[in-house]
Each structure stands twice: as C-alpha cells, then as structure tokens.
Amino acid sequence: MKAIAVVPKVAEVVPARTMQFTNIIWRTVDDCFARRLQIIVNDSASFFITGDAYDQLDQWTDDTIQTLIFEKYGLAPL
C-alpha cells in the first residue's frame, strides 16, 4: 500500500501510564558534560533536567531532588 498524506496531528497511540505513589525513592544519573540530570523515581518513572535548568541547580542535594519530584508529580509529604 502506498502512503497516504494526512494533515499533521499528534495523536495518542498508547494510553497514558499512571502510577499511585505511597512513598518515593530515587536515584540520579548525572552527566555534567552534557548538562543533563536524570531522576529515576521508584524504579519506574523518570524525568530529565537539562541545559540551563541543569546549570541553575548548581550544587544539588537530596532536598533539591525531593522538591523537583514533588513539583513534577504534584506530591506532598505526609
């Protein structure tokens, strides 16, 4: 079959993945040369801090990472 041109559109092809948080643990992968920090939460969710946002972190601590996770996923401590 030949390709059929369509109006460009972003469409969901895989349902959104959700996760219930009852606690959090994390690990980080820091690549300072690429200005990229990966934060892996509960061994299943992850996100990146890159570029200027990475530079603004400066010397980050566990409290910094915890704050980033809380902001990213809308969490609050018990």
BELZI-V720052 format. One record per residue. D_LAST is the distance of its C-alpha to the last C-alpha in whole Angstrom. Layout:
D_LAST
D_LAST
This chain:
56
56
53
53
52
49
47
45
41
38
37
34
35
32
30
26
24
21
18
15
12
9
9
12
15
17
21
23
27
29
32
33
37
35
33
30
27
25
21
21
18
17
21
22
21
22
23
25
26
29
32
32
28
28
31
28
26
28
27
23
21
17
16
18
17
13
14
17
15
12
15
17
15
13
10
7
4
0
